[in-house]
Amino acid sequence: MDQAEEQRRPWIVGVSGASGTPYAAAVLRGLLAAGEAVDLVVSRASRLTLLDETGIPFRDAHWREDLGEWLSRGADGGPRAFDVDVAGADVRHWAAGDLAAGPSSGSYPARGMLIVPASTACVAGVALGLSKDLLQRSASVVLKERRPLVVAVRETPLNGQTLKQLVALDEAGAVVLPASPAFYAGATHIQDLVDFVAGRVLDAAGVPHRLYRRWKGELGGSRRD
């Protein structure tokens, strides 16, 4: 193993089957723009959601090509809205069914994990420690190793069982971050609302970004900028 490989400490990004693939795309773009290494786990269910929301497939054999197409899309579906160099980025893809993958072990060096979006089924699986696929297993490993885990849950309304599971994740050390955009940042486009949530995910992970206008304590400030 060379020195660069030994020093590599990626963020694991898990994409579950909840609606909200533009949130995942914005987080991935933010990580790559910050120069972070990324290990990507796309669940089987999320591939159907991605296809439904964007028309883009995600194929294991062509994952880099499909990822490039996905990250270039805007939240409104517009093609080539972003110029993202996926070919030159430090991104590694692990198949969701590969339970022997690097992130399945605590000895694999990772900064932490961001689950964006997180479905209620994913929340339940992580909270209960089911590890039924690599996404859930990676989250369980991150928790047991006391590394950062951000869970961007995307569902409404939430029933009592899911609320209990979210409390369990909070008590285990995860950051529970509902995909709930705010409007004080002066959003004028759907992408602004998506970027706000993605920015809050990156804030929770301590990754620098410029995805949204921060609150400065001035009422109406966003309208004056």
Buried (B, 14 or more C-beta within 10 A) or exposed (E): EEEEEEEBBBBBBBBBBBBBBBBBBBBBBBBBBBEBBBBBBBBBBBBEBBEEBBEBBBEBEEBEBBBBBBBBBBBEEEEEBBEBEBEEBBBBBBBBEBBEBBBBEEEBBBBBBBBBBBBBBBBBBBBEBBBBBBBBBBBBBBBEBEBBBBBBBBBEEBEEEBEEBBEBBEEBEBBBBBBEBEEBBBBEEBBBBBBBBBBBBBBBBEBEBEBBBEEEEEEEBBEEE
